[in-house]
Amino acid sequence: MSGLESLDILFVIWAFLFQIILIVHFSLRKWYFHIAMRYGPLVYALSIPAAAVSIILLLNDKAWSFWIGGFIYLIWGIFGYWVEFVMKIQWRNPPRWSIFIPYIFLYLATIMFYWWPLALISRPLWNVYAVLFVVCTALNVTSHKQAEDMSGWVNS
């Protein structure tokens, strides 16, 4: 990442950290469901430092595409934590569309606003993130059925 300014490096590190955390979480959910349920709220809690990173980027005049992801993540984190751990609403199976649609929209918007701006920094980094996104999505999708079989309650 030589030649990048410090704010770009901050964005890149946070974007990749977010994707790696999701991969670890979905891997745990697939193979060690009980551990994923114990530590799952941390995925939502990490939206707080994500928002702090976004504030730093915003206050230093980075383009909106670099800082919006952290704020969307914060909204998704609050919404997801409230639905999953406070209200304990079963919304995936059967789908409760009033929760499913905003949850998936916020989740995907968070990922996209960490992924797409990478193209403005480095095409190779964007490509690596694309591979991580595919891995993450495969783990996410395949871990739902396994998690359902194990508990009847799924966490994302």
C-alpha positions in Angstrom: 0.0 0.0 0.0 2.9 2.3 -0.6 2.0 5.7 -2.0 -1.3 5.8 -0.2 -2.2 8.6 2.1 -2.9 7.7 5.8 -6.7 8.1 5.4 -6.8 5.7 2.5 -4.8 3.2 4.5 -7.2 3.6 7.4 -10.2 2.9 5.1 -8.5 -0.1 3.5 -7.6 -1.6 6.8 -11.1 -1.1 8.2 -12.8 -2.4 5.1 -10.7 -5.6 5.1 -11.1 -6.0 8.8 -14.9 -5.9 8.4 -14.9 -8.5 5.7 -12.6 -10.8 7.7 -14.7 -10.5 10.8 -17.8 -11.5 8.8 -15.9 -14.5 7.3 -14.8 -15.6 10.8 -18.3 -15.1 12.2 -20.0 -17.1 9.4 -17.3 -19.8 9.6 -18.0 -20.1 13.3 -21.7 -20.2 12.7 -21.3 -23.0 10.2 -18.9 -25.2 12.2 -19.1 -24.0 15.8 -22.6 -22.5 16.1 -22.6 -22.2 19.9 -19.4 -20.0 19.7 -20.9 -17.8 17.0 -24.0 -17.2 19.2 -21.9 -16.3 22.2 -19.7 -13.8 20.2 -22.2 -12.8 17.5 -23.2 -9.5 19.2 -19.6 -8.3 18.7 -20.2 -8.2 14.9 -22.9 -5.6 15.6 -20.8 -3.8 18.3 -18.0 -3.2 15.9 -20.2 -0.8 14.1 -19.3 1.7 16.8 -15.6 1.9 15.9 -16.7 1.8 12.2 -18.7 5.0 12.8 -15.6 6.5 14.5 -13.5 5.7 11.4 -16.3 7.3 9.3 -16.2 10.4 11.4 -12.4 10.7 10.9 -12.8 10.3 7.2 -15.7 12.8 7.0 -13.9 15.4 9.1 -10.8 15.1 6.9 -12.8 15.7 3.7 -12.7 12.3 2.2 -15.3 11.7 -0.5 -18.7 10.5 0.9 -18.3 7.1 -0.6 -15.4 6.4 1.9 -17.3 7.4 5.0 -20.9 6.4 4.4 -20.2 2.7 5.0 -19.4 3.1 8.6 -22.6 5.0 9.3 -24.7 2.4 7.4 -22.9 -0.2 9.4 -23.9 1.6 12.6 -27.5 1.6 11.6 -27.4 -2.1 10.6 -25.6 -2.9 13.9 -28.2 -1.2 16.0 -31.1 -2.7 14.0 -29.6 -6.1 13.9 -28.7 -6.2 17.6 -32.2 -4.9 18.5 -34.0 -7.5 16.4 -31.7 -10.5 17.2 -30.6 -10.1 20.8 -33.0 -7.7 22.4 -36.3 -8.6 20.9 -35.2 -12.1 19.8 -37.4 -12.0 16.7 -37.4 -15.0 14.4 -37.4 -13.3 11.0 -35.6 -15.5 8.6 -37.7 -18.7 8.5 -40.4 -18.0 7.7 -39.3 -14.6 6.3 -40.7 -11.6 8.2 -40.4 -9.2 5.3 -40.8 -6.0 7.4 -37.5 -7.0 9.1 -35.9 -9.1 6.3 -35.9 -6.3 3.7 -34.3 -3.5 5.7 -31.9 -5.9 7.4 -30.5 -7.3 4.1 -30.5 -3.9 2.5 -28.4 -2.4 5.3 -26.1 -5.5 5.4 -25.4 -5.4 1.7 -25.1 -1.6 1.6 -22.5 -1.8 4.3 -20.5 -4.3 2.4 -20.9 -2.4 -0.9 -19.7 0.9 0.6 -16.6 -0.8 2.0 -16.0 -2.7 -1.3 -16.7 -0.3 -4.2 -14.6 2.7 -3.0 -11.6 0.4 -3.0 -11.6 0.7 -6.8 -10.8 4.4 -6.3 -7.7 3.4 -4.3 -6.4 0.2 -5.9 -8.0 -2.2 -8.5 -6.0 -5.2 -7.1 -7.4 -4.4 -3.6 -10.9 -4.2 -5.1 -10.3 -7.6 -6.7 -9.1 -9.2 -3.5 -12.2 -7.8 -1.7 -14.4 -9.3 -4.4 -12.9 -12.8 -3.7 -13.5 -12.2 0.1 -17.1 -11.1 -0.6 -17.7 -14.4 -2.6 -16.2 -16.5 0.3 -18.2 -14.5 2.9 -21.5 -14.9 0.9 -21.0 -18.6 0.4 -20.3 -19.1 4.2 -23.3 -16.9 5.1 -25.7 -18.7 2.8 -24.5 -22.2 3.7 -24.3 -21.5 7.5 -28.0 -20.6 7.6 -29.3 -24.2 7.0 -26.8 -25.7 9.3 -27.6 -23.2 12.0 -31.3 -23.8 11.6 -30.8 -27.6 11.9 -28.9 -27.0 15.2 -31.1 -24.6 17.0 -34.1 -23.4 15.0 -32.8 -19.8 15.5 -30.3 -18.2 13.1 -28.1 -15.2 13.6 -26.5 -13.1 10.9 
